[in-house]
Amino acid sequence: MITDHDIAFPTLTAAQIDALRPRGTLRQVSRGEILWEEGERGMAFFVVLQGEMEVVDPSGDEVRQIAVHRPGEFSGDVDMLSGRTSLVRARMLGPGQVLELDSDGLRRVIREIPEISEVLLRAFLMRR
């Protein structure tokens, strides 16, 4: 049975990740590295290839964990497409590797690769 969590936080297949590779930049990342901050506009889209990326809401008295993305999972919500500022911060929990696409690259993927855009858009909407 597919749950809301499965839709909001899917794992991309190896074939889907391979289709994204030529459109992005591979980055080695270190423990504690901030990938984007709360309030940032135009943040990049990340697919975790190795390691874990934590997404937190730092706006309250205590930082609240929203999600931990593991290999094959990806960052983002509709704010990436709308140009609104981010409500969350993302950082690496340990060393790893990510595939990074800028916002224009993400929009091209959504226009040009329907089998990936469907997964991404459903997840983005569920995360809001």
Backbone bond lengths (Angstrom), bond angles and torsions (degrees), N, CA, C in turn:
res aa  C-N    CA-C-N  psi(-1)  N-CA   C-N-CA  omega(-1)  CA-C   N-CA-C  phi
1 M - - - 1.448 - - 1.532 109.18 -
2 I 1.310 116.59 132.04 1.461 121.99 179.14 1.525 108.58 -85.85
3 T 1.327 115.93 129.43 1.466 121.21 -179.92 1.526 110.21 -103.29
4 D 1.331 116.11 168.24 1.466 120.59 175.11 1.523 110.40 -58.56
5 H 1.335 117.07 -36.73 1.466 120.56 178.81 1.527 110.49 -62.40
6 D 1.339 117.61 -40.33 1.466 121.46 178.77 1.527 111.21 -62.43
7 I 1.316 117.31 -36.09 1.464 121.43 179.63 1.524 110.10 -74.95
8 A 1.320 117.14 -42.13 1.465 121.15 -177.90 1.523 112.64 -72.69
9 F 1.328 117.03 -30.25 1.470 120.75 -175.79 1.530 111.09 -132.66
10 P 1.345 116.43 62.67 1.462 119.54 -179.35 1.530 111.63 -76.23
11 T 1.319 114.97 163.79 1.461 121.65 173.63 1.521 107.40 -107.13
12 L 1.333 116.33 126.17 1.459 120.50 177.64 1.523 109.82 -69.84
13 T 1.324 115.87 148.01 1.462 120.65 176.09 1.527 109.27 -76.62
14 A 1.320 115.71 164.26 1.471 120.56 176.72 1.526 110.13 -58.77
15 A 1.336 117.70 -39.49 1.469 121.13 179.56 1.532 111.15 -65.16
16 Q 1.322 117.55 -39.65 1.469 120.51 178.45 1.524 110.61 -65.93
17 I 1.320 116.99 -42.22 1.468 120.26 178.01 1.523 110.05 -64.06
18 D 1.329 117.59 -41.64 1.470 120.89 178.20 1.523 111.28 -60.74
19 A 1.336 117.45 -35.99 1.466 120.92 178.03 1.529 111.66 -68.24
20 L 1.328 117.18 -27.48 1.469 121.34 179.85 1.530 112.78 -83.69
21 R 1.323 117.52 -27.48 1.475 121.54 -173.69 1.529 114.34 -51.22
22 P 1.343 120.10 -48.33 1.468 118.29 -178.04 1.533 113.62 -68.79
23 R 1.309 117.03 -12.02 1.465 121.55 -178.17 1.527 112.74 -96.99
24 G 1.330 116.18 -6.89 1.459 119.99 -175.91 1.511 112.62 -126.46
25 T 1.321 114.53 -173.85 1.462 123.08 179.79 1.522 108.40 -121.67
26 L 1.336 116.12 127.83 1.464 120.47 174.78 1.515 108.63 -76.26
27 R 1.325 116.44 133.21 1.470 121.28 179.29 1.511 110.31 -131.13
28 Q 1.311 115.12 133.11 1.458 120.55 168.65 1.528 106.03 -84.23
29 V 1.312 116.84 133.05 1.463 120.65 -177.54 1.523 109.24 -125.81
30 S 1.311 114.96 153.68 1.463 119.83 -176.34 1.528 110.94 -109.72
31 R 1.312 115.10 164.13 1.466 121.95 178.39 1.532 109.45 -57.87
32 G 1.328 116.15 130.63 1.454 121.48 178.02 1.521 114.73 83.51
33 E 1.330 117.66 -4.91 1.469 120.19 -178.85 1.524 109.79 -64.19
34 I 1.338 115.60 129.69 1.464 122.22 178.12 1.526 107.83 -85.04
35 L 1.327 116.80 124.43 1.460 121.20 178.88 1.523 111.17 -90.03
36 W 1.316 117.08 -32.29 1.458 122.38 167.67 1.514 108.98 -161.65
37 E 1.334 114.49 157.92 1.470 122.51 -177.38 1.521 110.72 -108.03
38 E 1.305 115.39 155.61 1.462 121.79 169.92 1.528 107.22 -56.01
39 G 1.329 116.50 137.57 1.459 121.19 179.23 1.516 114.13 89.89
40 E 1.323 117.64 -8.88 1.465 121.47 179.92 1.527 109.45 -75.29
41 R 1.323 114.86 143.62 1.462 121.61 178.11 1.530 108.10 -112.53
42 G 1.319 116.93 143.74 1.461 120.46 176.89 1.517 113.63 72.09
43 M 1.336 116.55 31.79 1.462 119.34 -178.82 1.526 110.28 -67.17
44 A 1.315 114.53 155.30 1.459 121.31 -178.99 1.527 110.77 -77.68
45 F 1.310 114.45 163.65 1.465 124.53 174.87 1.525 107.07 -99.55
46 F 1.323 117.26 134.90 1.464 121.40 -177.40 1.524 110.91 -126.17
47 V 1.331 115.14 136.71 1.460 122.12 167.51 1.522 105.60 -108.62
48 V 1.313 117.00 125.66 1.463 120.89 178.57 1.530 108.19 -78.66
49 L 1.332 115.80 124.01 1.461 121.10 177.05 1.524 110.94 -102.06
50 Q 1.323 115.98 -37.05 1.467 122.54 176.37 1.524 107.74 -143.65
51 G 1.318 116.41 143.61 1.459 120.33 178.46 1.516 112.17 92.17
52 E 1.337 115.07 -165.04 1.459 122.02 -178.96 1.526 110.25 -137.61
53 M 1.323 115.83 136.51 1.459 123.26 177.89 1.525 108.46 -111.93
54 E 1.323 116.06 124.56 1.460 121.36 178.74 1.522 109.30 -98.31
55 V 1.332 116.18 135.00 1.461 122.59 174.97 1.523 106.72 -112.72
56 V 1.341 115.97 125.89 1.462 120.81 -176.76 1.523 111.14 -130.54
57 D 1.319 114.80 155.70 1.461 122.65 172.05 1.526 106.70 -103.38
58 P 1.348 117.35 106.66 1.460 120.12 -177.39 1.526 113.74 -91.71
59 S 1.337 118.04 10.21 1.463 120.52 -169.46 1.525 114.96 -78.09
60 G 1.317 118.54 -21.54 1.463 120.27 -177.05 1.512 112.56 -91.33
61 D 1.319 115.07 -167.23 1.463 120.80 177.06 1.521 111.29 -64.48
62 E 1.329 115.78 -33.25 1.460 121.20 177.58 1.521 108.91 -124.30
63 V 1.324 115.93 144.05 1.462 120.99 176.62 1.529 107.94 -69.05
64 R 1.342 116.01 128.88 1.470 121.42 -177.56 1.525 109.95 -110.88
65 Q 1.327 116.90 125.71 1.460 121.25 179.06 1.528 109.68 -74.11
66 I 1.337 115.29 129.75 1.463 122.19 178.33 1.524 110.35 -96.45
67 A 1.334 116.04 -46.11 1.468 120.64 -176.58 1.515 109.87 -160.58
68 V 1.321 115.15 159.08 1.461 122.42 168.38 1.523 105.90 -124.92
69 H 1.331 115.78 116.56 1.465 121.39 179.63 1.520 109.18 -91.65
70 R 1.320 114.77 131.24 1.466 122.58 -179.23 1.531 109.08 -111.48
71 P 1.323 118.51 175.39 1.470 120.15 -177.24 1.534 112.85 -49.98
72 G 1.332 114.03 131.18 1.455 122.15 -178.61 1.517 113.32 92.95
73 E 1.322 117.50 -14.65 1.462 121.06 178.84 1.526 109.53 -92.57
74 F 1.323 116.15 165.75 1.463 120.38 -172.50 1.520 111.63 -138.82
75 S 1.319 113.76 159.25 1.463 121.73 -179.75 1.521 109.89 -90.67
76 G 1.323 114.72 167.73 1.452 119.26 167.22 1.508 115.70 119.07
77 D 1.332 112.50 160.47 1.454 122.61 171.62 1.522 106.85 -154.52
78 V 1.315 117.01 -171.07 1.464 119.74 -174.61 1.526 113.13 -63.39
79 D 1.328 118.16 -20.68 1.466 120.06 177.93 1.525 111.48 -59.59
80 M 1.319 117.57 -30.26 1.464 120.91 179.07 1.522 111.22 -64.64
81 L 1.312 116.94 -31.44 1.460 120.87 -178.23 1.519 112.01 -90.11
82 S 1.322 116.79 -29.50 1.467 120.63 -175.48 1.519 113.26 -87.12
83 G 1.335 116.58 -18.15 1.459 119.62 -178.25 1.519 113.86 86.69
84 R 1.332 117.39 4.58 1.466 119.75 176.92 1.523 109.79 -71.37
85 T 1.317 115.07 161.99 1.464 119.18 178.39 1.522 110.16 -73.88
86 S 1.310 115.01 151.89 1.461 121.27 -179.21 1.525 110.69 -73.22
87 L 1.313 115.81 141.70 1.464 121.82 176.22 1.522 111.53 -94.70
88 V 1.336 116.80 -4.43 1.464 121.68 -173.97 1.526 111.10 -132.82
89 R 1.324 114.97 169.00 1.469 123.35 175.99 1.529 107.64 -118.35
90 A 1.337 116.68 146.19 1.469 120.89 175.83 1.517 109.19 -124.82
91 R 1.341 115.01 135.32 1.461 119.97 177.55 1.515 108.90 -145.27
92 M 1.318 114.61 157.01 1.456 120.82 179.21 1.525 109.56 -83.65
93 L 1.331 115.97 135.79 1.463 120.99 178.18 1.524 111.64 -82.20
94 G 1.300 116.39 -19.19 1.460 122.19 178.60 1.511 108.25 -159.78
95 P 1.325 117.87 -178.93 1.457 119.25 177.38 1.527 109.74 -65.90
96 G 1.314 115.79 154.50 1.458 118.93 179.50 1.508 112.06 -176.20
97 Q 1.307 113.97 -162.95 1.461 121.57 178.85 1.523 107.79 -140.17
98 V 1.331 115.31 137.40 1.460 121.25 177.82 1.522 109.19 -129.53
99 L 1.311 115.00 156.32 1.456 122.29 170.34 1.519 105.66 -104.15
100 E 1.323 116.90 121.40 1.467 122.26 -175.29 1.521 110.52 -109.56
101 L 1.324 116.16 131.24 1.463 122.58 172.72 1.521 107.61 -123.43
102 D 1.325 116.63 133.55 1.461 118.68 175.92 1.527 108.99 -73.33
103 S 1.329 116.71 173.58 1.466 119.94 -174.07 1.526 112.01 -63.11
104 D 1.338 118.09 -35.44 1.469 119.81 176.69 1.524 110.98 -66.01
105 G 1.327 116.70 -40.97 1.462 120.85 177.79 1.518 111.58 -62.88
106 L 1.326 116.57 -40.11 1.460 120.80 177.66 1.526 110.52 -63.21
107 R 1.318 117.24 -43.62 1.471 120.52 178.91 1.532 111.11 -62.13
108 R 1.345 117.17 -38.96 1.468 120.49 177.40 1.531 110.72 -63.31
109 V 1.317 117.08 -42.85 1.471 120.50 177.75 1.524 109.87 -58.77
110 I 1.307 117.12 -44.24 1.466 121.09 -178.67 1.527 111.11 -64.05
111 R 1.326 117.11 -36.26 1.465 120.73 178.24 1.528 112.57 -75.54
112 E 1.326 116.96 -37.16 1.463 120.61 -166.70 1.529 115.84 -102.08
113 I 1.326 118.95 -18.15 1.470 120.44 -176.67 1.533 108.67 -126.43
114 P 1.338 116.71 85.20 1.467 120.42 -173.93 1.525 114.46 -57.14
115 E 1.332 118.37 -37.74 1.466 119.65 -176.95 1.530 111.90 -67.85
116 I 1.332 117.31 -24.91 1.465 120.45 175.35 1.527 110.19 -89.16
117 S 1.329 116.61 -39.85 1.468 119.18 -177.52 1.526 111.19 -61.07
118 E 1.316 117.80 -35.45 1.465 120.32 178.86 1.529 111.04 -61.85
119 V 1.322 116.92 -44.20 1.467 121.68 179.31 1.530 110.00 -64.16
120 L 1.334 116.24 -47.16 1.463 120.70 -177.47 1.522 111.63 -63.86
121 L 1.325 117.08 -48.88 1.464 119.95 -175.91 1.531 112.03 -64.92
122 R 1.332 117.32 -40.62 1.475 118.98 176.49 1.524 110.60 -60.70
123 A 1.334 116.04 -44.14 1.469 119.86 179.85 1.524 110.73 -63.47
124 F 1.334 116.85 -46.01 1.467 120.53 -178.67 1.524 110.92 -58.44
125 L 1.326 116.96 -43.73 1.466 120.13 -179.56 1.526 111.85 -66.65
126 M 1.316 117.44 -39.24 1.470 120.86 179.61 1.529 111.92 -68.57
127 R 1.323 116.71 -27.85 1.466 120.24 -178.11 1.519 112.27 -78.18
128 R 1.278 117.74 -14.62 1.465 121.54 -178.03 1.467 108.01 -79.67
